[in-house]
Amino acid sequence: MIPSRDNELLWSNLKQIFDLESVIQYDIKKHDDNSITVNITSSPSIVIKLDKARNKVQVMSTAGGEFKVFEYDVRQLEMVVSKGIPSEESMKDIVNDAKKRLEQLIYEFVYSLASPAPDTRNEFSYYCEILSKYDRFVKVVEQIYEDRHKGFDRGHKILMNYR
């Protein structure tokens, strides 16, 4: 997270991590040594250090009453390059692409439930038990089935007409 543009997101995460009550004023400063200090008027400071060699970030403070250190992995996110603010149309494309990828993952998962490896049957039973209770997930699975089944059926008929 970059101080300035992402201050609110960073701040909300820090509030949750250190269980901070309402804070009236805070200031986020980035330093040359790849560290960030969050100064809080009513609590001790929070220090965030980037360890590039290990790809880790350490977050530490005595905020919340006791010294705590949290360590997180650093992951590089996929970069999207665009000119200005993305148009509504390009955002729809991004959302539709993400939806298709998720549907594919769900399809592959549900397909694999049909013939699990012997050593994973208990794990698959567990997933079936849990996921079958979520109406929203079940509705998505039903929609994927309907869409793919109908599409396959149409494609099958077209192929058979060319025989």
C-alpha positions as CSV (number, residue, x, y, z in Angstrom):
1,M,0.0,0.0,0.0
2,I,1.3,3.4,-0.9
3,P,0.9,6.2,1.7
4,S,-1.3,9.0,0.5
5,R,-3.4,7.3,-2.1
6,D,-4.2,4.2,0.0
7,N,-4.1,5.8,3.5
8,E,-7.7,5.0,4.4
9,L,-7.3,1.3,3.4
10,L,-4.0,1.0,5.3
11,W,-5.5,2.8,8.3
12,S,-8.6,0.5,8.5
13,N,-6.3,-2.5,8.4
14,L,-4.1,-1.2,11.2
15,K,-7.1,-0.3,13.3
16,Q,-8.3,-3.9,13.0
17,I,-4.9,-5.5,13.6
18,F,-4.2,-3.5,16.8
19,D,-7.8,-3.3,17.9
20,L,-7.8,0.5,18.1
21,E,-10.9,2.4,19.2
22,S,-11.9,5.5,17.4
23,V,-9.0,7.7,16.6
24,I,-9.4,11.3,15.9
25,Q,-6.1,12.1,14.2
26,Y,-3.3,10.1,12.6
27,D,-0.5,10.8,10.2
28,I,1.3,8.4,7.8
29,K,4.9,9.1,6.8
30,K,7.1,7.2,4.4
31,H,10.8,7.1,5.1
32,D,13.9,6.6,2.8
33,D,14.7,3.3,4.5
34,N,11.5,1.6,3.1
35,S,9.6,2.0,6.4
36,I,6.4,3.8,7.2
37,T,5.5,5.3,10.5
38,V,1.9,5.8,11.5
39,N,1.7,8.5,14.3
40,I,-1.5,8.4,16.3
41,T,-2.5,11.2,18.7
42,S,-4.0,8.9,21.3
43,S,-1.8,5.7,20.9
44,P,1.8,4.7,20.4
45,S,3.2,4.8,16.8
46,I,2.9,1.9,14.4
47,V,6.0,1.0,12.3
48,I,5.8,-0.8,9.1
49,K,9.1,-2.1,7.6
50,L,9.7,-3.7,4.2
51,D,12.4,-6.4,4.0
52,K,13.0,-6.6,0.3
53,A,15.6,-9.4,0.6
54,R,13.1,-11.7,2.3
55,N,10.0,-10.3,0.6
56,K,8.4,-9.7,4.0
57,V,6.7,-6.7,5.7
58,Q,6.8,-6.4,9.5
59,V,4.2,-4.3,11.3
60,M,5.0,-3.5,14.9
61,S,3.7,-1.4,17.8
62,T,2.6,-1.3,21.4
63,A,-0.8,0.1,20.3
64,G,-3.5,-1.8,22.0
65,G,-1.6,-2.2,25.2
66,E,1.2,-4.8,24.4
67,F,4.0,-5.1,21.9
68,K,3.0,-7.0,18.8
69,V,4.9,-7.8,15.6
70,F,3.1,-9.2,12.6
71,E,4.9,-10.4,9.5
72,Y,3.4,-10.6,6.1
73,D,4.5,-12.0,2.7
74,V,4.9,-9.4,-0.1
75,R,3.3,-10.4,-3.3
76,Q,3.4,-8.5,-6.5
77,L,0.0,-7.8,-7.8
78,E,-1.0,-8.0,-11.5
79,M,-0.4,-4.6,-13.0
80,V,-3.1,-2.9,-15.1
81,V,-1.9,-0.1,-17.3
82,S,-4.5,2.3,-18.6
83,K,-4.8,5.9,-19.6
84,G,-6.8,7.9,-17.1
85,I,-9.8,6.4,-15.5
86,P,-11.0,3.2,-17.1
87,S,-14.3,3.5,-19.0
88,E,-17.4,1.8,-17.8
89,E,-17.2,-0.5,-20.8
90,S,-13.6,-1.6,-20.1
91,M,-14.6,-2.2,-16.4
92,K,-17.4,-4.5,-17.6
93,D,-14.9,-6.4,-19.7
94,I,-12.6,-6.9,-16.6
95,V,-15.5,-8.0,-14.4
96,N,-16.9,-10.4,-17.1
97,D,-13.4,-11.9,-17.6
98,A,-13.1,-12.4,-13.8
99,K,-16.5,-13.9,-13.7
100,K,-15.6,-16.4,-16.5
101,R,-12.4,-17.4,-14.7
102,L,-14.3,-18.0,-11.4
103,E,-16.9,-20.0,-13.2
104,Q,-14.2,-22.1,-14.8
105,L,-12.7,-22.8,-11.4
106,I,-16.1,-23.7,-10.0
107,Y,-16.8,-25.9,-13.0
108,E,-13.5,-27.8,-12.6
109,F,-14.0,-28.2,-8.9
110,V,-17.5,-29.6,-9.2
111,Y,-16.4,-31.8,-12.1
112,S,-13.6,-33.2,-9.9
113,L,-16.2,-34.1,-7.3
114,A,-17.5,-36.9,-9.6
115,S,-14.4,-38.9,-9.3
116,P,-12.1,-37.9,-6.5
117,A,-8.8,-39.7,-5.9
118,P,-9.2,-42.3,-3.2
119,D,-7.0,-40.4,-0.8
120,T,-9.1,-37.2,-1.2
121,R,-12.6,-38.6,-0.8
122,N,-13.0,-37.4,2.8
123,E,-11.8,-33.9,1.8
124,F,-14.3,-33.8,-1.1
125,S,-17.1,-35.0,1.3
126,Y,-16.2,-32.1,3.6
127,Y,-16.4,-29.6,0.7
128,C,-19.7,-31.0,-0.5
129,E,-21.2,-30.8,3.0
130,I,-20.1,-27.2,3.5
131,L,-20.7,-25.8,0.1
132,S,-24.1,-27.5,-0.4
133,K,-25.4,-25.4,2.5
134,Y,-24.7,-22.1,0.8
135,D,-27.7,-21.2,-1.4
136,R,-25.8,-18.6,-3.4
137,F,-23.0,-21.1,-4.3
138,V,-25.6,-23.7,-5.3
139,K,-27.4,-21.2,-7.5
140,V,-24.1,-20.3,-9.2
141,V,-23.4,-24.0,-9.8
142,E,-26.8,-24.5,-11.2
143,Q,-26.4,-21.5,-13.5
144,I,-23.0,-22.7,-14.7
145,Y,-24.5,-26.2,-15.4
146,E,-27.4,-24.7,-17.4
147,D,-25.2,-22.4,-19.4
148,R,-22.6,-25.0,-20.2
149,H,-25.0,-27.8,-20.8
150,K,-27.1,-25.8,-23.2
151,G,-24.0,-24.5,-25.0
152,F,-22.6,-28.0,-25.3
153,D,-25.9,-29.3,-26.5
154,R,-26.1,-26.6,-29.2
155,G,-22.5,-27.2,-30.3
156,H,-23.1,-31.0,-30.4
157,K,-26.2,-30.5,-32.7
158,I,-24.2,-28.2,-35.0
159,L,-21.4,-30.7,-35.3
160,M,-23.9,-33.6,-36.0
161,N,-25.6,-31.5,-38.7
162,Y,-22.3,-31.3,-40.6
163,R,-21.9,-35.1,-40.7
